[in-house]
Amino acid sequence: MGCCGSAERPKREWKPLEDRNCTDLPWFLLFTLFLVGMCGICGFTIATGGAARLVFGYDSYGNTCGQRNEPIEGVRLSGLDHTDRKFVFFLDPCNIDIIQRKIKSMALCVSQCPTEELATYYDLKKFAMINGSELCSYELPGHKYPSLPERFEKCPKLPVPQSKALPVFNRCTPVDISCYAKFAEAVVTFVSDNSMLNRLIAGVAASKEIIVGLCLLALVLSMILMVIIRYISAVLVWILTGLVVLGSLGGTSALWWLYIDYRMTMNETMTKDLRKTEEPNGGMKTTKDHSQGLLIYAVSATVFTGILLLLMLFMRKRVALTIALFHVAGKVFIHLPLLALQPFCTFLALSLFWVYWIMVLLFLGTSGNPEKSEETGLVEFRLRGGLQYMTWYHAVGLIWISEFILACQQMTVAGAVVTYYFTRDKNKLPVTPILSSVLRLVRYHLGTVAKGSFIITLVKIPRLILMYIHNQLKGKENACARCMLKACICCLWCLEKCLNYLNQNAYAATAINSTSFCTSARDAFMILVENALRVATINTVGDFVLFLGKILIVACTAITGVLALNYQRDYTEWVLPLIIVCLFAFLVAHCFLSIFEIVVDVLFLCFAIDTKYNNGTHGREFYMDKALMEFVENSRRSMAVEEQGRSKRARPKEEVELTEVKAMAPGTSSA
């Protein structure tokens, strides 16, 4: 048996786009059951009233506002009919628990929020008599508010601020939010001057049109760069190579110069100190330590530079493959322009899912059994027993489904690029290769995507747990425990990145040959191992070129932003708008160039398979583009030249040996 139960084959027969069958069907069924469980949690929160309590609100006695309620055992004033009381009113909305980030005040259901400030209990009485909205506890009659002794505990804190109901959620919120200043101060701890915060917010509000324009500029620049990068890739690669070599040599030279200069200065200082004092040992020891440190840095930089130069020497020919792949990737985006929409589709899908996930999480927060808090005396709804595990199930769903959506993007892009590469006549490409790839994914390979995303989830969950433990124990654990935690987090992060790269190539192999996840991962891994140096070159040089592309987009957007904001002389505070624009530009560039990176990786896997199983002869013609064909031809010429050189060096030795044999043979001299 092979990987994960797949039958082993002595030799993989790659048949691109010929056979299509369903892959990893059990994992598709498992993922479907998991989705049913996620929907079941949502249904549970709706059925138990958690969704209604979140949307309509509930009072401190467990009654949901705007509807008739059932009595709760042991809780007085529960089971009231609040059909006419649709708004939640807090007696002291400024009583906020900063640590728990919630209002600790008693809540009541009222028919109308106070539309003006109420300064006295007579104002409360008047508001209750005119509007029929009683703002004190239910057992207190409105016409007796000024004379009741319970008014200090069960009536709102005076003065009652003017309030306005929130849309959808029906909470009475003070119009003047100055009472939340303490909460805001705790959240925004880095702002010590309120006027500075006001100026920054005013700057963002005043320059909102320019911010939107600059964000659109970053979007356009990212799309343009994906098309023109094939024309500037060669220049970028060689400039990058030159800068790295010059930077390494310059840094090493600077360290040696600093070491020599320090030694000369140290010798002069020691000579002067010997003349002035008889005990220079302390100063000599410190100076010697500095000198040894510089020497270690200089030697380490020299070794690093030597290794780097050797790598550049051995990998210089493979850089041409990176340039050729970038060139072909640019052509792919011309033939498949809908690839540029993949980041939008993925972002939209993730956004919709995250909104749904947060909504259900909030529903869970108001679901469960009602319990009376001993600290505040208020009724809270909490999940107990086995129901607590629904929150953990929901958290796992956030990771797995998010990874599933990202994996669907990778499989879709891989399927489209594979179709482009292995179609000899590009005029016969499908009308919409992206849509064809999506349909193949939905019909055949959802199980493979579910399995690959689950593997990433298994690695991500322990890493997130360790990060949570590390944050909770910050300042409490010893140095050894802190180091071990960080090492484990780092190792899991590296493992996750490696598995992500392997998964991406496994999806490409599945798109090529329609094999299961484990079989595809094994086959792709073998291909990558056989081309390890090429993979290293593409992942180092190519990734850095793409990083330079991101920096280029951010720099162009930032320069344009500085000119635009500085031109508007009224914008005295444009630092925050510029930071927002730069962050958005980097995010957009990262999303688009990540698609470009996936295209390059899939193209390389297709190229490696093409060169391994085809040689350009009749019946085994290459599928590759002209740019890659030129690379192969140049590689063959260089190999032929090297073989001719070896044969010329070996020929004189063979002639000498042949002469010696003839001389030793009898009768040769008489002839």
Secondary structure, DSSP 8 states (H G I E B T S, - for coil): --GGG----SS----TTT------HHHHHHHHHHHHHHHHHHHHHHHTTHHHHHHH-B-TTS-BTTSB----TT-TT-S-B-TT--EEEES-TT-EETTTTEE-S-EEEESS--SS-B-SHHHHHHHHHHH----S-TTS-GGGGGG-TTHHHHS--SSB--EEE-TTT-BEEESSGGGGHHHHHHH-TT---HHHHHHHHHHHHHTHHHHHHHHHHHHHHHHHHHHHHHHHHHHHHHHHHHHHHHHHHHHHHHHHHHHHHHHHHHHHHHHHHHHH-S--HHHHHHHHHHHHHHHHHHHHHHHHHHHHHHHHHHHHHHHHHHHHHHHHHHHHHHH-GGGGGHHHHHHHHHHHHHHHHHHHHHHHHT-SEEEE-TTT--EEEE--GGGGHHHHHHHHHHHHHHHHHHHHHHHHHHHHHHHHHT-SSGGGS-S-HHHHHHHHIIIIIHHHHHHHHHHHHHHHHHHHHHHHHHHHTTTTS-HHHHHHHHHHHHHHHHHHHHHHHHHHHHHHHHHHH---HHHHHHHHHHHHHHTHHHHHHIIIIIHHHHHHHHHHHHHHHHHHHHHHHHHSTT-S--HHHHHHHHHHHHHHHHHHHHHHHHHHHHHHHHHHHHHHH--SSTTS-----HHHHHHHHHHHHHHHHHHHHHHHHHHHHHHHHHHHHHHHSTTTTT-
